[in-house]
Amino acid sequence: MPMSDNFKKRLLPDLTDIVTHFGTPFHIYDEAGIIDTGIALKNAFSGIDGFMEYFAVKALPNPSILSIIQEMGFGFDCSSIPELVLSRQQGASGDKIIFTSNNTTDEDFTAALSDGGCILNLDDISLIPKLPVIPELICFRYNPGPRRTGNDIIGNPIEAKYGVSHDQILDAYRQMAELGSTRFGLHTMLASNELNYSYIVETTRMLLKLTQWLSAELNIRFEFINIGGGLGIPYRPEDSPLNLDEMSRQINTLFDDYRSRNEYAPKLFMESGRFMTGPHGALVTKAINRKDIYRKYVGVDACMSALMRPGMYGAYHHIDVLGKDPTKVPTEKVDVVGSLCENIDKFAVERDLPEIESDDILIIHDTGAHGHAMGFNYNAKMRPQELLLRQDGSVELIRREETMADYFSTLSFEKNILKK
Ligand SMILES: *Cc1c(COP(=O)(O)O)cnc(C)c1O
């Protein structure tokens, strides 16, 4: 069940006008859908005091989207200085930003801790002596190693470059407590696009258990656990959506048990990117060429600079052809391709689609997270514009398409030569 019926109802009647007005290709995002998902997430965890979603900025780093998310009361999960800047432009600071970096630089630390600061989530024990100041509140990213098997997409924890190992985690908190930190959180991120809610419940159970042990050993309390992102969305028609109700019911029970044993419970934080915005975006592109060799190809005016996931991960994105219902018109097996000189530049491979002619409009589903943001400029391909479908039905340009001038801008600099 990709792209929701509601998004289709809001988008499709006006799509021809939108295409005429803005031109193709573009990503278009659905404000109402993003808000509905935010409300669903809030409702699901309303039983847990202090529940907070920190939107993973990397999924869709556009200020107009971040502003919608900020207005819902959510925070931001950042892992670079520009992401911190984007979040602070929304007025977020302090406990509304989590900075989760890996292979952190001194500049990262300085930026994270200035301008109102953030919750610092340290990725390694060796970073402790590199901290420019000792924050009152500190969090570590935990890597359980062989204690958990990773899910298919993110890989096995023992092979992951992230987080503090089990053997080091007690020492990490002990060092920070001795240095003067007084408030603590615990984070992990083990799943990516996980549709099985039990995996996320298990992660919650693991973190709660770990805080109990750390609390007992060090006589400290944990203010929050952060179960990371990784909540999945159904990209394929046959995928069933994550069972949010059952997931939250079981997580609520874990927190109730914790509270009855300890007289308090930490808050629950998560940092979903894909789940918040993924289904609420679509890439709209126009068919420009057809080619019939060993296979049939439909060439469109977008390429992988607009959406890397199929090329990078072989990811499936559902495709509709505007005005052509595959159950009512003849279909054929085609590859849908861009113009980039890499054979992985394909939005679909051997996909049964309605017979496509030039100027047909293709709607590539579920591009609202890790879509535009992941795009690159290889082969001098430009990234497309981004549009926002507002709740009142108006459509707003929220990022223009890249131009050749943007591409050449890094070639304009002052002469700089190191002479022999
Ligand atoms: C990428 C990332 C996320 C978001 O992942 P989704 O799969 O989009 O939910 C959250 N936290 C961290 C640390 C990340 O790197």
The ligand as a Gaussian input file, in Angstrom:
#p B3LYP/6-31G(d) Opt

LIG

0 1
 C       19.174000       8.153000       9.333000
 C       18.977000       8.208000      10.793000
 C       17.693000       8.262000      11.340000
 C       16.438000       8.193000      10.513000
 O       16.257000       6.966000       9.931000
 P       14.862000       6.607000       9.236000
 O       15.102000       5.266000       8.652000
 O       14.629000       7.651000       8.212000
 O       13.817000       6.620000      10.313000
 C       17.579000       8.393000      12.702000
 N       18.672000       8.449000      13.505000
 C       19.918000       8.388000      13.021000
 C       21.052000       8.453000      13.956000
 C       20.116000       8.264000      11.656000
 O       21.364000       8.185000      11.166000

